[in-house]
Amino acid sequence: MEQTFEARDVDIGYHPQGYRIDKTASPMNRYTRWSIAPDGRWVDPEPVCFDSMPQEGWLKAERFSWDAPGTTNTER
């Protein structure tokens, strides 16, 4: 089982419920909620506030490609 983290300990990462944290991104992309398509692609991002996201169960990632819609993460 993969190690999970609390949201406050994640600089770049994702939550299986469709949330992403990317503290290196622009302010509108820093904290986002995504819909997960039936084929597993992450689509239709919406900005959210930090406090509305799950606080536990996060997986860290190396980076996200914000230029390519539906891209998944590169896990650490």
HELIX and SHEET records of a PDB file:
HELIX    1   1 ALA A    7  ASP A    9  5                                   3    
HELIX    2   2 PRO A   27  ASN A   29  5                                   3    
HELIX    3   3 PHE A   50  SER A   52  5                                   3    
SHEET    1   A 6 TRP A  42  PRO A  47  0                                        
SHEET    2   A 6 TYR A  31  ILE A  36 -1                                        
SHEET    3   A 6 TYR A  19  ASP A  22 -1                                        
SHEET    4   A 6 ILE A  12  HIS A  15 -1                                        
SHEET    5   A 6 LEU A  59  ARG A  63 -1                                        
SHEET    6   A 6 THR A  74  GLU A  75 -1                                        
END                                                                             
